[in-house]
Amino acid sequence: MQPKQGELQPGAIHVWSAQLPQADVWGQIYDQGQEILSPDERQRAERSLDAHGGSAVEPIRFVATRVLLRRLLGQYLNCSPAQLSFTYSEHGKPALAGFEDDKLLQFNVSHSAERMVCAISAQIPVGVDVEVTNPAANYEAIARRICCPDEWIVLSALDPVQRREVFLKIWTRKEAVIKLNGDRLFAGLRRYPVPVQLQCQGEWLEMPNQQIWLQDLNLWEDTAAAIALSGQPTTITHAHWQW
């Protein structure tokens, strides 16, 4: 199956954002998941429910993200979301099963708290990440673990408020790059130096045997988000998904 003509041109990136709705409609989303998710995805949701002592928050975040991904891909491919199947890289990056040609759909998805982001391309491999600001998080401790020495030197010179804001940008840029490559999250973040600045409007990263196009996404005021691509996009457009 090819992406629908006119929906997504080569080189164009579509970024979809969504927010988990109020709890009174979680049941509807969960029911959608029972209808269209694969058995292993439903089992993963059940394991999450058990792991969180019966709390529905984490499982419904997972189910909502997968429902969003399947419904979006189903629209682009003009097929039922339940018909889609995925393969996974060693570190869990999903890809459409049976779609080997890089001219077919490329995608990546991320969620943090109640926010979800899905990036879809007709040709260009993509990684995306979103992080919601958490006032209780010890970002300085995380920064010391994942930042390269040069990145930490710049961060440490900033006041605490700026340091947190810039660090969140760095974090999402690094994770977007790692997700593009299907690498191991968190453990490999030090290996990927990224721009240390408040805004990254789109620029090339030169890495060993690889060039990566990196760009921030401005989606919500209390989040940082970034997209990493294996080629320069012609356009990046954003739309918000309504449940």
N, C-alpha and C positions, 0 to 999 in steps of 0.2 A: 504494500500500500504506500502511496506517495502522499506527502502533505497536500492539502487541498489547494488548487491553483488560486493564486491571488491572496491567500491567507498569510503566507510567510515567504517572502522573497529571499533568495540567496544573499547572505551577508547581513540580513536584518535580524535583530534580537528582540524578542517580545518578553518583557518582564511583567509577571503577574504577581500582585500582592493580595493578601487576604488577611482578615482578622477573625479569630475564633469568635463566633457570636455568643450571646448570653446563654447561660446554662439551660434555659427553658427550651432551647432547640437542639441541644446536644443529642437527645434521643433520635431526632430526625437524621442527623449526620451519622450517628452510629448505625441506624437502619440502612442508610445508603451504603455504608461500609460493608454490612453483611451481604448486600446484594452484589457489589461490584469488586470487592477486594478478593485476592486469591486466598486459598486456605492457609498458606504460610503467613500472609499478612494478618489474617484474622487471629491466627495462633499467637503472633507476636503481640497483638493488642491484648489478648487474654493474659499472656505472661506479664505484660506491663501492669495490668490490673492487679494480678496477684502480688507482684513485686512492690506495689505501692499501697498494700493493705486495703484494697478495695476502693481507693480514691480514683475517681473517674477522670481527673484532670490530665495526667500524662497519657493514658490510653486514648482519650478523645483528641488530644493534640496530634498524636500519631495517626489516628484514623482520619481526622480532618485533612491532614497534609496529604495522605495517600489518596483520599477521595478527590481532593483538588487536583492532584497530579493526573490521576486517571481521567477525570472529566475533561481537563484541558487537552491532554494528548488525544483523547477520543474525538474531540472536536476537530483538531488539526488533521487527524487521520481519517475522519468520517467513519468511525466505527464505534461499537459499544465499548464503554470503559472496562467492562468485565472481560472483554476479549483480549485485552492487552496482557502480555507476560514480560517479565524482566529477567535479565541476568545481572550478576553482581561481580564487581572486581574483587580482588583479594581483600581490600579494605572497605568494601561495601558500596562503592559507587554504582548506582543502577544504570542499565541501558536497556533499550527495547530488544527483546529476544528476536533473533532472526533478521535484524536490521544492521547489516554490516557496512553498507555503502555510506560514506560520510556525507553524501548529499541528502540523506534522509534526516529525520528529526534528531537533534541533539538537545539534551535537557539536563537540568540539575535543580534540586529543590533544597530549601533550608527552612528551619523554623526555630523560633526562640520565644519562650513564653507563649503569648497568644498571637504572635505574628508569623505569617508564612509567606515565603517568596519562591516563585518558580520561574526559571529563565529557560526559554525555548528558542532554538535556532534551527534553520533549515540546513546548515552546512557546518557551522563553526562549533567545535567542542567547547563546552562552557562549564564553569564552576561558579557557584553563587553562595554567599553567606550573609546571614542577618543576625545581629545581636541586640537585644533590648537592654537598655541601661538598667543595672541593678544596684540601687544605692547601698545595699548591704555587702556587695562583693568587694573583696580585697584585690583591686585591679593592680596595685603596685606589685604584690606578690606574684600575680599571674604574669605581669610584664617581665619580671626578672627571670621567669622560667622560659618564656617563649621568644623574647626579643634578642636580636643580635647585639653585640657590644655597641656598635655605632648607633643603633636605634635607641638603646637605653641611654646613651650619652645625651642625645637630643631630648628624650623624654624627661630625664632627671633635671634638666635646666628649666622646665616649665613649672608654672604654679600648679597646685593640686587639681584645680578645676580643669585647666587646659590639658594637663597630663592625662586625666581620665578620658576626656573627649578625643584626644589624639590617639591614645592607646586603643580605644574601641575601634577607631578607623584602621589602625595597624592590624589589629586582631582579625577583623573581617577580611581585610585584603589578603592576609596570609592564608586564612582558611579557604577563601575563594580559590587561591592559587593551588592549594593542596587538593581541593575537591576537583578542580580541573584535571589534575594529574592522577586522580584516583589514589592518592597517597594516604598514608596513615595520619589521621587527624591528631593534633596536639603534639604528639611525640616528634613530628618532623618540622614544627613551626620555625625553629631556629635556623633551619637550612634554607629558608626562603626570605631573603631580605626584601623589604618593600619600601615604597616612599614613606618618609616620616614628615607628614605635613597635614594641615587641617583638611584640605580638599585635594582629591585626585580626579581631575576632569577627564582623564583618559591619556595614558602614556604607555610606552613599551618598557617592559622589564627585560633586561638581558641576563639570561641565566645559562649555565652550561648546556650547550646543545639545544637551546630552546629560547624562543622569544614569546612573551606573554603580554597581551593587551590587558591593562588593569584600569578599572574605573569605579569610582564610588557611585552608589545609588542613593538618592535622597527620597526616602519613602515615608518615614514618620519622624517627628521631632525627637522622640525618645529612643531612637534606634540608630545604629550604624549598619550599613550594608555595602557590599562590593561585589563586582562581577569580574571574573577573569576569563579570557578568551584566547584561543590559539591563533586567532587572526583578527585584524582590525575590522570592526563592524561598520557597515554602511549607515545603519541607524540603530538606536536603542529606544524603544518605545515602551511606555508603562501603562498598565491598566489595572484597575482594582476589581477583584472578583466579589460579586454579591451572592451570598448564599441564598 
